[in-house]
Amino acid sequence: MTRLVQVRNGSERRVALVDEPRLRFLAEVASVYDLAQAALVAGKTLTALVAERATGEGVDYEAVYRGESPWRLLPPIDHPAEPTRCLVSGTGLTHLGSAESRQAMHTTAPEELTDSMRMFRSGLEGGRPGPGRVGIAPEWFYKGVGTILRAHGEPLRVPSYAEDGGEEAEVAGVYLVDAEGRPRRLGMAAGNEFSDHRFERRNYLNLAGSKLRTCALGPELVVDPAFDSVPGRVALERAGRALWSKEIRTGAAEMCHSLENVEHHHFKFEVHRRPGDLHVHFFGAYALSFGDGVELADGDVMDIRFEGFGRPLRNPVSVSRAADSLVTVQPLN
């Protein structure tokens, strides 16, 4: 599989092919976005263009990964000129584990069937239609634009107005809309769809606000990953010691919605098919530490890894110590 990273050294940016234990720089390209646009113009696949442009120049991956090199990892995708033209979104209630966590989060009576579980069951019944058919729509949520994406090693922030911050170990699809308005999947990456679960637990209608947080992607973009049944592991560390961990799975066979159905219901909206836009779409989590009663603290480290998706994604939690303050709006009159 072709695995790509984006790196920066001061003002210089490069795209590199992962060729363990090295990163091999690609010639004449500073971003995956530009690489994808060049592939479209040339009528070539990303894999073919990467093979053409891979050079012998490179750096030690371990040093970059550990933050011990002048080169620093960036998120594996961004819109370098206009970050706001990257839409970050996701699909929830796609895995049984997350549905059970949400069921427990939003009910006080074990026999009560919440809206979350009803939506999950509707996915089981109609989320995998036959070829050429449209299935039932999954839950969809908005996270923000490209400015909220963080790279491997960067902190994920719990802002002063938040009640909590919790990991969501997922795989995300990365897409570019071509000049004719057709979405093109560039690949997938491991991700941490960081959310405020305590705020959501107060009321299901808080879900939308609970998602408006920074999130992490990477460190690698996998151009053509196997996405049938993908084993993984999510772990939490506190002060250098293990706090919590769980074996997880994702992929088409592990979800109640097919990948094609998820993609259709995202890109059916015309506004999601603007030429030149990027999309990062999270496919849902298998398990949450919050569901096991874990509350993350400042300095905790979240470690997410999926087989076939390269090196683990690790991010510390950063809890704001600032007091929450009122945001006032001034009339312009």
QUIWOHU-V681569 format. One record per residue. N is the residue number from 1. RES is the residue in one letter. PSI is psi in whole degrees, -180 to 180 (none if undefined). NEAR is the number of other C-alpha atoms within 8 Angstrom. D_CENTER is the distance of its C-alpha to the mean C-alpha in Angstrom with 1 decimal. Layout:
n: (N;N)
res: (RES;RES)
psi: (PSI;PSI)
near: (NEAR;NEAR)
d_center: (D_CENTER;D_CENTER)
This chain:
n: (1;2;3;4;5;6;7;8;9;10;11;12;13;14;15;16;17;18;19;20;21;22;23;24;25;26;27;28;29;30;31;32;33;34;35;36;37;38;39;40;41;42;43;44;45;46;47;48;49;50;51;52;53;54;55;56;57;58;59;60;61;62;63;64;65;66;67;68;69;70;71;72;73;74;75;76;77;78;79;80;81;82;83;84;85;86;87;88;89;90;91;92;93;94;95;96;97;98;99;100;101;102;103;104;105;106;107;108;109;110;111;112;113;114;115;116;117;118;119;120;121;122;123;124;125;126;127;128;129;130;131;132;133;134;135;136;137;138;139;140;141;142;143;144;145;146;147;148;149;150;151;152;153;154;155;156;157;158;159;160;161;162;163;164;165;166;167;168;169;170;171;172;173;174;175;176;177;178;179;180;181;182;183;184;185;186;187;188;189;190;191;192;193;194;195;196;197;198;199;200;201;202;203;204;205;206;207;208;209;210;211;212;213;214;215;216;217;218;219;220;221;222;223;224;225;226;227;228;229;230;231;232;233;234;235;236;237;238;239;240;241;242;243;244;245;246;247;248;249;250;251;252;253;254;255;256;257;258;259;260;261;262;263;264;265;266;267;268;269;270;271;272;273;274;275;276;277;278;279;280;281;282;283;284;285;286;287;288;289;290;291;292;293;294;295;296;297;298;299;300;301;302;303;304;305;306;307;308;309;310;311;312;313;314;315;316;317;318;319;320;321;322;323;324;325;326;327;328;329;330;331;332;333)
res: (M;T;R;L;V;Q;V;R;N;G;S;E;R;R;V;A;L;V;D;E;P;R;L;R;F;L;A;E;V;A;S;V;Y;D;L;A;Q;A;A;L;V;A;G;K;T;L;T;A;L;V;A;E;R;A;T;G;E;G;V;D;Y;E;A;V;Y;R;G;E;S;P;W;R;L;L;P;P;I;D;H;P;A;E;P;T;R;C;L;V;S;G;T;G;L;T;H;L;G;S;A;E;S;R;Q;A;M;H;T;T;A;P;E;E;L;T;D;S;M;R;M;F;R;S;G;L;E;G;G;R;P;G;P;G;R;V;G;I;A;P;E;W;F;Y;K;G;V;G;T;I;L;R;A;H;G;E;P;L;R;V;P;S;Y;A;E;D;G;G;E;E;A;E;V;A;G;V;Y;L;V;D;A;E;G;R;P;R;R;L;G;M;A;A;G;N;E;F;S;D;H;R;F;E;R;R;N;Y;L;N;L;A;G;S;K;L;R;T;C;A;L;G;P;E;L;V;V;D;P;A;F;D;S;V;P;G;R;V;A;L;E;R;A;G;R;A;L;W;S;K;E;I;R;T;G;A;A;E;M;C;H;S;L;E;N;V;E;H;H;H;F;K;F;E;V;H;R;R;P;G;D;L;H;V;H;F;F;G;A;Y;A;L;S;F;G;D;G;V;E;L;A;D;G;D;V;M;D;I;R;F;E;G;F;G;R;P;L;R;N;P;V;S;V;S;R;A;A;D;S;L;V;T;V;Q;P;L;N)
psi: (143;123;129;148;157;134;158;140;98;-122;-4;132;146;156;139;145;130;117;74;137;21;161;123;119;146;144;142;36;135;-8;154;-33;-49;-36;-44;-41;-40;-37;-40;-44;-40;-9;33;161;159;-42;-43;-42;-36;-43;-36;-36;-7;130;177;-7;138;-170;165;123;-40;-43;-41;-45;-37;-3;25;17;154;-24;132;140;138;168;147;-3;143;164;100;-29;-38;86;-29;-8;18;113;128;125;-176;169;126;173;41;-18;145;-42;-45;-35;-40;-38;-43;-36;-46;-33;-31;14;151;-13;123;-32;-9;131;112;169;-34;-49;-33;-43;-40;-44;-34;-34;-41;-37;-33;15;-3;70;166;172;134;3;154;127;-176;149;137;171;138;141;154;134;-32;-158;-177;-20;-15;-9;134;154;170;132;-17;147;148;129;135;104;169;-30;-7;157;-19;173;129;146;152;104;115;170;141;142;145;128;148;133;123;-179;-23;6;19;128;135;126;119;-28;-162;161;151;147;161;101;75;134;166;91;-29;-41;-42;-37;-26;-39;133;-31;-8;-3;-46;-47;-30;-20;-13;74;165;156;166;154;137;-155;-11;146;120;118;-41;68;155;126;42;-68;107;112;151;-177;137;134;150;140;142;122;39;2;153;132;-42;147;159;139;134;170;151;-177;170;-38;-14;-1;151;-13;139;156;-41;-37;-40;-46;-41;-47;-13;-46;3;-23;125;-36;-18;7;39;124;133;-10;149;152;133;119;116;139;1;153;151;-38;152;137;-29;-35;-20;13;14;134;122;148;165;130;-15;148;131;128;120;129;141;137;129;0;22;-157;154;150;119;130;135;157;135;111;123;134;-1;148;144;136;155;133;119;149;128;128;144;91;none)
near: (6;9;11;13;15;15;12;12;9;7;5;6;11;12;14;14;14;13;7;6;8;11;13;14;13;13;7;5;10;9;13;12;11;9;12;11;8;8;12;10;7;6;6;9;8;11;8;8;11;10;7;6;9;12;9;6;6;10;8;9;11;8;9;14;10;7;10;7;8;8;10;11;13;13;16;15;11;12;12;7;4;7;11;9;11;14;12;12;13;13;14;11;13;16;13;10;9;14;13;9;11;10;12;10;8;11;10;6;5;6;4;7;8;9;6;10;12;9;11;13;8;10;15;10;7;10;15;12;10;5;4;4;6;7;9;9;9;14;8;9;10;10;10;11;12;13;7;9;11;13;13;15;9;8;9;13;11;12;7;10;5;9;7;12;14;13;11;13;14;14;12;13;14;14;12;14;15;11;7;6;9;9;10;8;8;11;12;13;16;17;16;12;11;14;13;14;11;9;13;12;10;8;9;8;6;11;10;9;6;12;12;10;13;10;12;16;17;13;17;15;14;14;13;8;10;7;8;9;11;12;10;12;12;13;12;12;13;10;6;5;6;9;8;9;10;8;8;10;11;18;10;11;7;10;11;11;14;11;7;6;15;12;8;9;10;9;10;7;8;7;5;8;12;9;10;9;11;13;12;13;11;13;12;14;14;13;12;13;12;9;10;6;6;8;9;9;8;8;9;12;11;14;12;15;13;12;8;7;12;11;7;9;16;10;13;13;15;11;10;8;5;5;5;6;4;4;4;4;4;4;4;3;2)
d_center: (19.2;18.5;16.0;15.5;14.9;15.7;18.2;20.5;24.0;25.5;25.5;25.0;21.7;21.4;19.3;20.1;20.2;19.6;23.0;23.3;24.8;24.6;22.4;24.4;24.2;24.2;27.2;27.2;23.5;21.6;18.1;16.1;16.6;20.4;20.3;19.0;21.6;24.2;23.5;24.0;27.2;28.5;27.7;26.1;23.0;20.4;21.6;25.2;24.7;22.9;25.9;28.3;26.9;26.1;28.8;30.5;29.4;26.7;25.9;25.5;21.9;22.7;24.0;21.0;18.6;20.9;21.3;24.9;25.1;25.6;22.6;19.3;15.8;13.7;10.0;10.5;10.5;12.3;15.3;17.9;20.6;19.1;15.7;16.3;16.2;12.4;11.4;8.0;8.5;8.2;10.8;12.4;15.4;14.7;15.6;19.0;18.0;15.8;18.6;21.2;19.6;19.4;23.0;24.2;22.6;24.4;27.7;30.8;32.7;31.6;33.2;31.4;28.9;26.2;24.6;21.3;23.2;25.0;21.9;20.6;24.1;24.2;21.2;23.2;26.2;24.8;21.2;22.4;25.1;27.3;26.9;27.3;27.0;24.7;23.5;22.9;20.0;17.1;16.0;13.9;12.7;12.1;10.1;11.7;12.1;11.2;13.2;10.8;8.4;9.7;10.6;11.7;14.6;14.2;14.8;12.7;15.5;17.3;19.4;23.1;22.9;20.3;21.7;19.1;15.6;14.0;11.2;9.1;8.4;6.4;5.9;4.3;7.5;8.7;12.0;15.1;18.0;21.2;24.6;25.7;22.8;21.3;17.6;17.0;14.1;13.7;11.8;8.7;6.8;6.3;3.7;5.6;5.6;9.0;11.9;15.7;17.0;20.6;20.7;19.4;22.0;24.7;24.3;22.0;22.4;20.6;17.2;16.5;17.4;15.6;12.2;13.3;12.0;10.3;6.9;6.2;5.0;7.9;10.8;11.4;10.8;12.7;14.8;16.3;14.9;16.8;14.9;17.8;17.7;15.4;16.5;14.7;15.4;14.1;16.7;17.8;20.5;23.0;25.6;25.0;25.6;23.6;22.9;21.1;19.4;18.7;18.5;15.8;15.3;13.0;13.9;16.3;19.1;17.4;16.3;18.9;17.6;17.8;15.1;17.8;18.3;14.7;14.7;18.3;17.7;15.0;17.2;20.5;20.5;22.4;20.6;17.4;19.5;20.7;21.6;19.8;16.6;13.1;10.4;6.6;6.5;4.9;8.0;9.2;10.4;13.7;15.0;15.0;17.4;18.4;19.9;22.1;23.3;21.5;21.1;19.3;21.5;21.5;21.0;19.4;17.0;13.9;13.7;11.2;12.4;12.5;15.7;15.7;12.4;14.5;14.9;13.2;10.6;12.9;12.9;15.9;16.3;18.5;20.5;22.5;26.2;27.2;29.0;27.6;29.6;30.5;29.1;32.0;32.3;35.3;37.1;38.0;41.5)
